[in-house]
Amino acid sequence: MPHVAHCFAAALLLTVCGAESAAGQERAALRPRLEANRLPPALPAHAEAFEFTLPRPPADRTTVAELGAGLHDPATRDACLAGLVRLDLATLRRHAADLPAARLRQLLDDPATDPDAADACGLLFGLADPDAGPAVLSKAILDRAKRGDAAAGCVTGLLLCGGEPAVTWLESLCVRPRCPLGFTLSALNAADVARRDRGFGLEADRLDRFAAALLKSDAAAEAAVDQLAAWRAWSHAPAALSAAADSRDPDALRRRSLQIAAARFALNCAADPDAGSYGRLCRGWLSETAAIDADLVRRAKRIAGR
């Protein structure tokens, strides 16, 4: 019996060791696949607009100089643009002299350039030639707006080189009644990028006021309210709530969407312990609104997950 027990123990030991060895081999085989499929690094804010519109960046070119040189070859152009826009702002600024400004402008102006690639060129041109940037990009932005092309990259490039005057110019366009909604949303997206990245050198309060100015636009007011809420710009609560109450938008569905957006703004503001007097204002507004339009507050709570 002792002999049998000894044999059984030895067999069990071999089985366990074999299982561990097999598991180790499986882990070793699995590791390269996991490493190959790991999530890509987080994109800088200015690159988010191009995450799904430009191809995968080239693996063999990583510096600004290498990627910039690839813009001259049609076969590598778009991939190199993808690599450039995915670099952080500090790196792009530090190596701005390696950005081929003349080639970027050529691609930006050429109607044969893919619209997304041209928009990326606008972003980079603002860094490559900040002196010519405001004039070149202002024209490109207007041309793209007339064609109905996205302009988030060009607008972001303009904010990089144009500073506060660029914000004022964009605001003057976006508040016009006939301004295309797509253009306004591009400008609002660029303002969000600039607000999240201090490298733009723009004051948060100025960008908040830009979004608040869009409350005057029937088409863009809802997006402006949502953006102000995302920025926790609670000091604009009176304007956001008044925009919803005073709207004379002939589109009833859009007017109702604005009211629901204002109620979501109020819910978030009321729940923020740092909102101060604006939180109290929103709590009072919600209480009064629930008494006369319970469906409005109920819908806003459902959308906000409250």
C-alpha positions as CSV (number, residue, x, y, z in Angstrom):
1,M,0.0,0.0,0.0
2,P,2.7,2.5,0.8
3,H,4.2,1.7,-2.7
4,V,0.8,2.4,-4.3
5,A,0.4,5.7,-2.4
6,H,3.9,6.7,-3.4
7,C,3.1,6.0,-7.1
8,F,-0.2,7.9,-6.9
9,A,1.5,10.9,-5.3
10,A,4.2,10.9,-8.0
11,A,1.6,10.7,-10.8
12,L,-0.4,13.6,-9.2
13,L,2.8,15.6,-9.0
14,L,3.6,15.0,-12.7
15,T,0.0,15.9,-13.6
16,V,0.1,19.2,-11.7
17,C,3.5,20.1,-13.1
18,G,2.3,19.3,-16.6
19,A,-0.8,21.4,-16.2
20,E,1.3,24.3,-14.9
21,S,3.7,23.9,-17.8
22,A,0.8,23.9,-20.3
23,A,-0.8,26.9,-18.6
24,G,2.6,28.7,-18.8
25,Q,2.9,27.8,-22.5
26,E,-0.6,29.1,-23.1
27,R,0.1,32.4,-21.3
28,A,3.4,32.7,-23.3
29,A,1.5,32.2,-26.5
30,L,-1.3,34.6,-25.5
31,R,1.0,37.4,-24.4
32,P,2.0,38.6,-27.9
33,R,-1.6,38.6,-28.9
34,L,-2.6,40.7,-25.9
35,E,0.3,43.1,-26.5
36,A,-0.6,43.4,-30.2
37,N,-4.2,44.2,-29.4
38,R,-3.7,46.4,-26.4
39,L,-5.6,49.7,-26.4
40,P,-3.9,52.6,-28.1
41,P,-2.6,55.4,-26.0
42,A,-5.1,58.2,-25.2
43,L,-5.2,60.8,-28.0
44,P,-4.4,64.5,-27.3
45,A,-7.6,66.6,-27.4
46,H,-6.8,68.1,-30.8
47,A,-6.5,64.7,-32.4
48,E,-9.9,63.3,-31.4
49,A,-11.6,64.7,-34.5
50,F,-9.4,62.5,-36.7
51,E,-9.4,59.3,-34.7
52,F,-11.7,57.5,-37.2
53,T,-11.1,59.7,-40.3
54,L,-7.4,59.2,-40.9
55,P,-5.6,55.9,-41.4
56,R,-3.3,54.2,-38.9
57,P,0.0,56.2,-38.4
58,P,3.1,54.6,-39.9
59,A,5.1,52.4,-37.4
60,D,8.5,53.3,-38.9
61,R,8.1,57.1,-38.7
62,T,7.8,58.7,-35.3
63,T,9.5,62.1,-35.4
64,V,8.0,65.3,-36.7
65,A,10.8,65.5,-39.4
66,E,10.1,61.9,-40.6
67,L,6.4,62.3,-40.7
68,G,6.6,65.8,-42.3
69,A,8.8,64.3,-45.1
70,G,6.2,61.7,-45.8
71,L,3.6,64.3,-46.7
72,H,5.4,64.8,-50.1
73,D,4.6,61.2,-51.1
74,P,1.0,60.5,-52.0
75,A,1.4,56.9,-50.9
76,T,2.3,57.9,-47.3
77,R,0.7,61.3,-47.1
78,D,-2.5,60.5,-45.1
79,A,-0.8,58.1,-42.7
80,C,1.9,60.6,-42.0
81,L,-0.8,63.3,-41.4
82,A,-2.4,60.8,-38.9
83,G,0.9,60.5,-37.2
84,L,1.5,64.2,-36.9
85,V,-1.9,65.1,-35.5
86,R,-1.6,62.4,-32.9
87,L,1.5,64.0,-31.4
88,D,1.0,66.1,-28.3
89,L,1.0,69.9,-28.7
90,A,4.2,70.5,-26.9
91,T,6.1,68.2,-29.3
92,L,4.6,69.8,-32.4
93,R,5.5,73.3,-31.1
94,R,9.0,72.2,-30.2
95,H,9.6,70.8,-33.7
96,A,7.4,73.2,-35.7
97,A,10.3,74.1,-38.0
98,D,10.2,70.5,-39.3
99,L,6.6,70.9,-40.4
100,P,6.5,71.6,-44.2
101,A,4.4,74.7,-44.2
102,A,4.3,75.1,-48.0
103,R,3.2,71.5,-48.5
104,L,0.6,71.8,-45.8
105,R,-0.9,74.9,-47.5
106,Q,-0.8,73.2,-50.9
107,L,-2.8,70.2,-49.6
108,L,-5.1,72.5,-47.7
109,D,-6.0,74.5,-50.8
110,D,-6.1,71.7,-53.3
111,P,-9.8,70.7,-53.9
112,A,-8.6,67.2,-54.8
113,T,-7.3,66.6,-51.3
114,D,-9.5,64.4,-49.1
115,P,-11.6,66.7,-47.0
116,D,-10.5,65.1,-43.7
117,A,-6.9,65.2,-44.7
118,A,-7.2,68.8,-45.7
119,D,-8.8,69.7,-42.4
120,A,-5.8,68.0,-40.6
121,C,-3.5,70.1,-42.7
122,G,-5.3,73.2,-41.4
123,L,-4.6,72.2,-37.8
124,L,-0.9,71.6,-38.6
125,F,-0.5,74.8,-40.7
126,G,-1.5,76.9,-37.7
127,L,1.6,75.6,-36.0
128,A,3.9,75.5,-39.0
129,D,3.3,79.2,-40.0
130,P,1.7,81.1,-37.2
131,D,2.3,84.4,-39.0
132,A,0.4,83.5,-42.1
133,G,-2.0,81.2,-40.3
134,P,-4.8,83.6,-39.4
135,A,-5.3,84.9,-42.9
136,V,-4.9,81.5,-44.6
137,L,-7.0,79.5,-42.2
138,S,-9.8,82.2,-42.0
139,K,-10.2,81.8,-45.8
140,A,-10.1,78.0,-45.6
141,I,-12.7,78.0,-42.9
142,L,-15.1,80.1,-44.9
143,D,-14.6,78.0,-48.0
144,R,-15.1,74.8,-46.1
145,A,-18.3,76.2,-44.5
146,K,-19.7,77.1,-47.9
147,R,-19.0,73.5,-49.1
148,G,-20.4,71.9,-46.0
149,D,-17.1,70.3,-45.1
150,A,-16.1,69.7,-41.5
151,A,-13.7,72.4,-40.2
152,A,-12.8,71.4,-36.7
153,G,-9.1,71.0,-37.6
154,C,-8.9,74.3,-39.4
155,V,-10.7,76.1,-36.6
156,T,-8.4,74.5,-34.0
157,G,-5.4,75.6,-36.1
158,L,-6.8,79.1,-36.2
159,L,-7.2,79.1,-32.4
160,L,-3.6,77.9,-32.0
161,C,-2.2,80.9,-34.0
162,G,-4.9,83.5,-33.8
163,G,-5.5,83.6,-30.0
164,E,-8.4,85.7,-28.6
165,P,-9.0,87.7,-31.8
166,A,-9.7,84.4,-33.5
167,V,-12.4,83.5,-30.9
168,T,-14.0,86.9,-31.5
169,W,-14.1,86.4,-35.3
170,L,-15.6,82.9,-34.9
171,E,-18.2,84.2,-32.5
172,S,-19.2,86.9,-35.0
173,L,-19.8,84.2,-37.6
174,C,-21.6,81.7,-35.4
175,V,-24.2,84.1,-34.1
176,R,-25.4,85.0,-37.6
177,P,-28.9,83.5,-38.3
178,R,-27.8,81.8,-41.5
179,C,-24.6,80.3,-40.2
180,P,-24.5,76.5,-41.0
181,L,-25.0,74.4,-37.9
182,G,-22.2,72.1,-38.9
183,F,-19.8,75.0,-38.9
184,T,-21.0,76.2,-35.5
185,L,-20.5,72.7,-34.1
186,S,-17.0,72.6,-35.5
187,A,-16.2,75.9,-33.8
188,L,-17.7,74.7,-30.5
189,N,-15.7,71.4,-30.7
190,A,-12.5,73.4,-31.3
191,A,-13.3,75.6,-28.3
192,D,-13.7,72.5,-26.2
193,V,-10.3,71.3,-27.3
194,A,-8.7,74.7,-26.5
195,R,-10.4,74.8,-23.1
196,R,-9.0,71.3,-22.2
197,D,-5.4,72.1,-23.4
198,R,-3.7,75.0,-21.7
199,G,-1.2,75.0,-24.5
200,F,-3.6,77.1,-26.6
201,G,-3.1,80.0,-24.2
202,L,-6.8,80.9,-24.2
203,E,-8.7,81.8,-21.0
204,A,-11.4,79.5,-20.0
205,D,-13.7,82.4,-19.2
206,R,-13.4,83.7,-22.8
207,L,-14.3,80.3,-24.3
208,D,-17.2,80.0,-21.8
209,R,-18.5,83.4,-23.1
210,F,-18.1,82.1,-26.7
211,A,-20.4,79.1,-26.0
212,A,-22.8,81.4,-24.1
213,A,-23.1,83.7,-27.2
214,L,-24.4,80.7,-29.1
215,L,-27.5,80.6,-26.9
216,K,-28.9,83.2,-29.2
217,S,-28.9,80.7,-32.1
218,D,-32.0,78.6,-32.5
219,A,-30.0,75.9,-34.2
220,A,-27.0,75.8,-31.8
221,A,-28.5,76.7,-28.5
222,E,-29.0,73.2,-27.3
223,A,-25.3,72.3,-28.1
224,A,-24.2,75.4,-26.3
225,V,-26.1,74.5,-23.2
226,D,-24.7,71.0,-23.1
227,Q,-21.2,72.4,-23.6
228,L,-21.5,74.9,-20.8
229,A,-22.7,72.0,-18.6
230,A,-19.7,69.9,-19.6
231,W,-17.4,72.7,-18.7
232,R,-19.3,73.3,-15.4
233,A,-19.6,76.9,-16.4
234,W,-22.3,77.4,-13.8
235,S,-22.0,81.2,-13.9
236,H,-23.9,81.1,-17.2
237,A,-26.9,79.4,-15.5
238,P,-29.1,82.5,-15.8
239,A,-28.4,82.8,-19.5
240,A,-28.9,79.1,-20.2
241,L,-32.2,78.9,-18.3
242,S,-33.4,82.1,-19.8
243,A,-32.6,80.9,-23.3
244,A,-34.9,77.9,-22.9
245,A,-37.7,80.0,-21.3
246,D,-37.5,82.8,-23.9
247,S,-37.0,80.7,-27.0
248,R,-39.2,81.7,-29.9
249,D,-37.8,79.0,-32.2
250,P,-40.6,78.1,-34.7
251,D,-39.4,74.5,-34.6
252,A,-41.4,73.0,-31.7
253,L,-39.3,69.9,-31.4
254,R,-36.0,71.8,-31.3
255,R,-37.5,74.2,-28.8
256,R,-38.5,71.3,-26.5
257,S,-35.0,69.8,-26.9
258,L,-33.5,73.1,-25.7
259,Q,-35.8,73.1,-22.7
260,I,-34.7,69.6,-21.8
261,A,-31.1,70.5,-22.2
262,A,-31.6,73.5,-19.8
263,A,-33.2,71.1,-17.3
264,R,-30.2,68.8,-17.5
265,F,-27.9,71.8,-17.0
266,A,-29.9,72.7,-13.9
267,L,-29.8,69.2,-12.5
268,N,-26.0,69.0,-12.8
269,C,-25.5,72.5,-11.5
270,A,-27.8,71.8,-8.5
271,A,-25.9,68.7,-7.7
272,D,-22.5,70.3,-7.7
273,P,-21.4,71.4,-4.2
274,D,-19.1,74.0,-5.7
275,A,-21.8,75.7,-7.7
276,G,-22.6,78.1,-4.9
277,S,-25.4,80.6,-5.5
278,Y,-25.9,79.2,-9.0
279,G,-26.7,75.8,-7.5
280,R,-29.4,77.4,-5.4
281,L,-30.7,79.2,-8.4
282,C,-31.0,75.9,-10.3
283,R,-32.6,74.1,-7.4
284,G,-35.3,76.8,-7.2
285,W,-35.8,76.7,-11.0
286,L,-36.2,72.9,-11.0
287,S,-38.7,73.1,-8.1
288,E,-40.8,75.8,-9.9
289,T,-40.5,74.0,-13.3
290,A,-41.6,70.6,-11.8
291,A,-44.7,72.2,-10.5
292,I,-45.8,73.5,-14.0
293,D,-44.1,71.0,-16.3
294,A,-43.3,67.8,-14.5
295,D,-42.7,66.0,-17.8
296,L,-39.8,68.3,-18.6
297,V,-37.9,67.6,-15.4
298,R,-38.8,63.9,-15.6
299,R,-37.3,63.6,-19.1
300,A,-34.2,65.5,-18.1
301,K,-33.7,63.2,-15.1
302,R,-34.1,60.1,-17.3
303,I,-31.6,61.3,-19.9
304,A,-29.2,62.4,-17.1
305,G,-29.5,59.0,-15.4
306,R,-30.9,60.4,-12.2
